[in-house]
Amino acid sequence: MEHIYQYVWIIPFLPFLVTMSIGFGLLLIPTATKNIRRIWAFPSVLMLSIAMGFSVNLSIQQINGSFISQYLWSWTINNDFSLEFGHLIDPLTSIMSILISTVGIMVLIYSDNYMSHDQGYLRFFAYMSFFNTSMLGLVTSSNLIQIYIFWELVGMCSYLLIGFWFTRPIAASACQKAFVTNRIGDFGLLLGILGLYWITGSFEFRDLFEIINNLIQNNEVNSLFVTLCASFLFVGAVAKSAQFPLHIWLPDAMEGPTPISALIHAATMVAAGIFLVARLLPLFIVIPYIMNIISLIGVITVLLGATLALAQRDIKRSLAYSTMSQLGYIMLAPGIGSFRAALFHLITHAYSKALLFLGSGSIIHSMEPIVGYSPEKSQNMVLMGGLTRYVPITRITFLLGTLSLCGIPPLACFWSKDEILSDSWLYSPIFAIIASFTIGLTAFYMFRMYLLTFDGYFRVHFQNYSSTKNSSFYSISLWGKEAPKEVNRNLLLSTSTMNNKVSFFSKDTYQIDDNVRNKIRYFSTYFRNKYTSIYPHESDNTMLFTLLVLVLFTLFVGSIGIHFDRGVIDFDILSKWLTPSTEFFHPNSNFSVDWYEFLTNAVFSVSIAVFGLFIASILYGSVYSSFQNLDLINSFIKVGPNKIILDQMKNVIYDWSYNRGYIDIFYTRILTMGIRVLAELIQFFDRHIIDGITNGVGVASFFIGEGIKYMGGGRVSSYLFLYLSYVSVFLLIFLFSKF
């Protein structure tokens, strides 16, 4: 066991070998390296698989009762300062290592086919391997300086991968936005690290925790300064894990390739912030104000992310805001003292979200040959629909991932989310109500996404081949603009109106009559038979393999945390896994759940989720039933003030969600433009005031010199007389000033 622990440094080093090999190959033998480019996927997967094997071995030993282990070696030593590098092995390290390596392997296998057509294939795999190296190095770090180094490497890799297609201006802007936003958090993290070192004189975790705890108990340190340092550390986690208010980079990060989105949102960048909070939780626990801040930021992010996902049309952006909301749950859990639930939901959410993102990539991959290689079209759910018949396997996997994220038993996220909800009731009823309400919102927008994508008919062809150039047979978006009064009721919304302002649902959306329905069926059959190639098709077996493997994780990974103290079910591997860490936080903790308590909480949370699914199915279930149900709903709403208020509320909800809560607009107009105006004022002051004074003195000296030049006559007696006159005047002034 000890022998294996000494070689944990191999875990992050293995994927780095692939990055170095690709880099040297492109530098020394570029032609040969490019000719065998598809072969590089194999060593990428192999090296990460070996790292996963090491991680699994370490985890088994942790479950069997091994203690926390740490290996250090000196890097810099002098009389006043010493810095040691090494690796720390505990349950948190083993959990994160397995999570990163397993999701990374699936993404690499998936990417081999997804990126096969791309000219940057080799560059992509080099970046991916380095991304995995940085994250694995981060989770095995033994001190804050080492964490900060890998923290910056993770940020650099995310910058390179989000802007992978850097020739597209929107992708270049997205990676810059992510980089700048995370620099705010990184600066805060650096300030916190330096502040804690100034207090404790150490960067090592155990020394730091023990010293801070003793200083606080003995009142030997300024509590305000310690709180400030801890707050700076948390700012780093807020930016990395896309918590409010530094979440704005996350939806724009979708401009990178879809496998990158899956890796960032499941197991790497956003997980880094959660890992940092979990690693520093012994420090945060002894500072109550920080725990309150963590829980408050978490619950705000939970609700904000869910509301911003309601009206998104881009399938990846909708999943991005879903990630933001779920990360809020994961951040809320440690804030309320639920360390186990936070890591449990981190695990279940990672596999479910990886499944959803890779599923969305399969959908986009099938749409691109039809609508063109344009993210604005291939990722737009308004242009999808009816994909069930074309991508049945992707549809099943996407549905299971959707239900898991909604919290439907017995899928993975149900067990972890229900545990967080139960703990939140014990901490704060207000937080619990918000978290419960968000469960319904999550079910609504996730099922809306599924229905818009797979239900109804495939809408692209009706837009391309209908007899009216700018019209389609129907519109599926309940957020669509109200149809003009003069539009024929047999036609629905025109294609040009789909991207404009919309209302939630409207009485002016029209029902399709039987004649138009028959035309739809005729054209659907005609184009399916004549133009088979222009319809979506199922992805390659390699991509489907990864989806099916992630489905198994989504189905069964929740079982690692199932435990009841009254019953025969006891699969609680997670508690055994976390025993050393849990006892470090709470020495007398013993996690257990009563059957009655579990069923009560489960019925409540599942009922909320089912209600959200029901509302989504009514509004988005299918085009035909949707319009009928809308008429039915409108018939229950009396015309009058209540109807006007309801319409206004629907517009407010849509505007809030579609415009990202106006937060990006606020940052653009207040912060960005404000900084530019301030910079212009400073530039004006520097150029016209500071430089003006300097230049003015020079110009004045020039004119004075020129004037004096013409006063000289060349007679020494005149100069002496003038000199004595000046001296006399100054003497008189001096004497009068004395009296």
Stockholm file with secondary structure:
# STOCKHOLM 1.0

chainA/1-739         MEHIYQYVWIIPFLPFLVTMSIGFGLLLIPTATKNIRRIWAFPSVLMLSIAMGFSVNLSIQQINGSFISQYLWSWTINNDFSLEFGHLIDPLTSIMSILISTVGIMVLIYSDNYMSHDQGYLRFFAYMSFFNTSMLGLVTSSNLIQIYIFWELVGMCSYLLIGFWFTRPIAASACQKAFVTNRIGDFGLLLGILGLYWITGSFEFRDLFEIINNLIQNNEVNSLFVTLCASFLFVGAVAKSAQFPLHIWLPDAMEGPTPISALIHAATMVAAGIFLVARLLPLFIVIPYIMNIISLIGVITVLLGATLALAQRDIKRSLAYSTMSQLGYIMLAPGIGSFRAALFHLITHAYSKALLFLGSGSIIHSMEPIVGYSPEKSQNMVLMGGLTRYVPITRITFLLGTLSLCGIPPLACFWSKDEILSDSWLYSPIFAIIASFTIGLTAFYMFRMYLLTFDGYFRVHFQNYSSTKNSSFYSISLWGKEAPKEVNRNLLLSTSTMNNKVSFFSKDTYQIDDNVRNKIRYFSTYFRNKYTSIYPHESDNTMLFTLLVLVLFTLFVGSIGIHFDRGVIDFDILSKWLTPSTEFFHPNSNFSVDWYEFLTNAVFSVSIAVFGLFIASILYGSVYSSFQNLDLINSFIKVGPNKIILDQMKNVIYDWSYNRGYIDIFYTRILTMGIRVLAELIQFFDRHIIDGITNGVGVASFFIGEGIKYMGGGRVSSYLFLYLSYVSVFLLIFLFSKF
#=GR chainA/1-739 SS CHHHHTTTTHHHHHHHHHHHHHHHHHHHCHHHHHHTGGGGHHHHHHHHHHHHHHHHHHHHHHHTTCCCEEEEEEEEECSSCEEEEEEEESHHHHHHHHHHHHHHHHHHHHHHHHTTTCTTHHHHHHHHHHHHHHHHHHHTBCBHHHHHHHHHHHHHHHHHHHTTTTTSHHHHHHHHHHHHHHHHHHHHHHHHHHHHHHHHSCCBHHHHHHHHHHHHHTTCSCHHHHHHHHHHHHHHHHHHTTCTTSCTHHHHGGGSCHHHHHHHHHTSHHHHHHHHHHHTHHHHHTCHHHHHHHHHHHHHHHHHHHHHTTTCCBHHHHHHHHHHHHHHHHHHHHHTTCHHHHHHHHHHHHHHHHHHHHHHHHHHHHHHHHHCSCHHHHTBGGGCCCGGGTCHHHHHHHHHHHHHHHTCTTSHHHHHHHHHHHHHHHHCHHHHHHHHHHHHHHHHHHHHHHHHHHSSCCHHHHHHHSSSTTBCSCCCCTTSCCCCTTSCTTSCCBGGGTTSCCCSSCTTSCCCCHHHHHHHHHHHHHHHHHCGGGSCCCCCHHHHHHHHHHHHHHHHGGGGGCBCSSSSCBCCHHHHHTHHHHHHHCTTCCCCCCHHHHHHHHHHHHHHHHHHHHHHHHHHSCHHHHHHHHHHHHHHSCSSHHHHHHHHHHHHHHHHHHTGGGHHHHIIIIIIHHHHHHHHHHHHIIIIIIHHHHHHHHHHHHHHHHHHHHHCCSCHHHHHHHHHHHHHHHHHHHHHHHC
#=GC SS_cons         CHHHHTTTTHHHHHHHHHHHHHHHHHHHCHHHHHHTGGGGHHHHHHHHHHHHHHHHHHHHHHHTTCCCEEEEEEEEECSSCEEEEEEEESHHHHHHHHHHHHHHHHHHHHHHHHTTTCTTHHHHHHHHHHHHHHHHHHHTBCBHHHHHHHHHHHHHHHHHHHTTTTTSHHHHHHHHHHHHHHHHHHHHHHHHHHHHHHHHSCCBHHHHHHHHHHHHHTTCSCHHHHHHHHHHHHHHHHHHTTCTTSCTHHHHGGGSCHHHHHHHHHTSHHHHHHHHHHHTHHHHHTCHHHHHHHHHHHHHHHHHHHHHTTTCCBHHHHHHHHHHHHHHHHHHHHHTTCHHHHHHHHHHHHHHHHHHHHHHHHHHHHHHHHHCSCHHHHTBGGGCCCGGGTCHHHHHHHHHHHHHHHTCTTSHHHHHHHHHHHHHHHHCHHHHHHHHHHHHHHHHHHHHHHHHHHSSCCHHHHHHHSSSTTBCSCCCCTTSCCCCTTSCTTSCCBGGGTTSCCCSSCTTSCCCCHHHHHHHHHHHHHHHHHCGGGSCCCCCHHHHHHHHHHHHHHHHGGGGGCBCSSSSCBCCHHHHHTHHHHHHHCTTCCCCCCHHHHHHHHHHHHHHHHHHHHHHHHHHSCHHHHHHHHHHHHHHSCSSHHHHHHHHHHHHHHHHHHTGGGHHHHIIIIIIHHHHHHHHHHHHIIIIIIHHHHHHHHHHHHHHHHHHHHHCCSCHHHHHHHHHHHHHHHHHHHHHHHC
//
